[in-house]
Each structure stands twice: as C-alpha cells, then as structure tokens.
Amino acid sequence: MRNWKARLVTRVLHVWFALSRGMTLGVRAAAFDDQGRVFLVRHSYVPGWHMPGGGVERGETLAQALEKELREEGNLQVVGEPELFAVYFNRRTSVRDHVAFYRCRVRQTAPKLADREILEAGFFPLDGLPAGVTAATRRRLAELSGDQAVSDEW
C-alpha cells in the first residue's frame, strides 16, 4: 500500500487533470428499423433533424447511455448488438467534446409523442429524408453507406 503522501499527490493530480483536461462524451446512433429506415428527431432547442443521442453521464457506460437516449428520444429498443462505427471530435460544440457514433437495429415500443425536448420524431427512408436534416447527419449517413470517407470530426 502506498503511503498517504503518494495517495494525496495522486489525488491532487487527478483533480487537476479533470479540471484542466476535462472532456465531454456523447453518443449518437444511426438507428434502423426492419425496413431499413433511419430514425430521426427534431429537438426543441436546436434546429434541424438529428440522429438520436445525448451525453454520457458519470458512472454510465456508452452502451447504457445509448440505450437510455434511444428509449427517451424515440421509445426505441436495440435489437442485437449495436456497432460502434466511429468516435468523432465535436469541435463545433466544444473544444473538449467527443461523440461515439453507433449503427444499430431498433424496434419502437410505442410512437414517440411530442414533448418539451422532442418536437417530432420518426423513421425515414434514406432516399426520403425530411427537409432540414443537418449536415452532420447527412455526413454520417454518407460515411455509413461508404459514399464518403470517415472523418475524425463530427
């Protein structure tokens, strides 16, 4: 067992790193139903249609965060194992934000009704996306299909 001075120094360094090098982490998913349609949401607080997702909380795994966000934003359940597609640096949100992006198959347990966070949500065929799909969502779908190289940035 290390002495108390070494433990104290280690603790101080960890706190300093957390404050000086803090990073945020989020998850997003290209969630497809059995018909190959992708699930998109329109939030109340940002413009455009996005893939569902959100922040990873302390003590939460990526898988837990993904399942929580899909459930909350779309009443979706993951079918099978989600595939981690890429991890992106999200410079537009913050100089310390990263997004783990998954591809998964889902089943909807009930229609998603509008609430304070989600104004609209639904499944869309890839050749029939709604007007207002964000550029980042279009880039991710192009990467998934192999039509565009995978970027390091969201």
N, C-alpha and C positions, 0 to 999 in steps of 0.2 A: 504494500500500500504506500502511495506517495505521501510525503509529509504535507502539512496544511499549507505551507508557503507555496509549494508547487501547485496544489489544488487551487489556491487563491489566484495565482498568476494565470493559470489555465482558464479559470472562470472569467477573469478580467479581460483576457484576450478574446474569448468567445463573445463576450458582451460587446467589446469594441468592434469586432468583425461584423456582428449583427447590425450594429448601428452604422458603421462606415461602409459596409459592403452588402447591405440588405438587398434582397431580391424578392420580387413577387412572382408567383407562378399561377398560371391558369390552365384550364382545359377547354377544348372545343372539340366538337365531333361532327363529322360528316355521317349523319345517321340515316341509313337507308331502310326502307320497308321492303317487303317481299316483292313488290312491283318495280323496285329499282328507283323509286322516287326518294328525293332527299328532303329531310325535314328542315324548315327554316322558321325563324322567329323575327318579329318586328317589335323592338323594345319601345317603351315609353320615353326613355331618356337619351337615346341616340338614334339618328336617322338610319334608314335602310333595313334590308333583310339580312340576317346573320345566321350562321350555324349556332346551335345551342351550346352554351358553355358558361363558365364563370371561374371564380377564384378558388384556389385550393387553400383550405383553412389549416391552421396549425393542428397537428395531430391527425390529419386526414391524408389518406393515400391518394394518388392520382386516380386509381380505379374508383375509390369511394366518392371523390369529387365528381368524376364523370357521371356515375350512376345518379348522384344527387341532382346534378344540373339537368340531366335528361328527364328525370322524374318531375322536377319542379317546373321546367320550361315547356314540357310537352306531354306529360303523362306517359313517358316512354320507358320501356324496359329493354335492356340489352339482351339480345338473343345470341348465345355463343360468347366467344371471347372477343373483346374489342382489340383492334390492331393499332398499336402506336405507329403512326405514319411518319411524324417528324416533330422536332422541337424547334420553335422559332423564337427569335429575339423580336420583341414587340416595341421597337423604338418610338413609335407614334404615341403609345400610351405612356411610357416612362422609360428612362434610360436603364431601368432595372427590371423590366417586365419580360417574362418568357411564357410561351404558350405551348403546351403539349397537345398535339393535334392527333385525334383518333379517327379511324374509319370503323364503323360498326353497323350491324344489322339490329333493327329495333322493332318492337311491337308497341302499338299505342293502346293503353288500357281504357282510355276514355278521351273524347275530344277535349282539346285544350281551350278553355273559355278565357276570354279577355280578363285581365286583372291589372293591378297597378304597375306591374313590371312588363308583362307581355300583352301587347295590344292585339296582335294577330299571330297565328302560327298555323303551319300546315305542311303537308307533303306536296312536292312539286316534281314533275318530270324534268330531267336535266335539259331537255330541249324546250321547256316551257316555264322557265323561272319567272317569278313576278318582277315587275318594274321596280327598280330601286335596290336590287341586290348589290351589296357592297363590292368594291373592287377586290378586297381581300378574300371575300367568299368566292368570287369568280376565279381568283388565282389559285386558291386551294383546290377547287373542283378541277381546274385545268391540270394541276400537279397530280391529282389522284388518277386522272384519266391518261396521264402520260403525254399530254399535249404541251406541257410546259415543264422545264426543269424545276426541281425542288429548290426553293430559296432558303436562305438562313434567316430571313426577316419576314415577319408577318405581313 
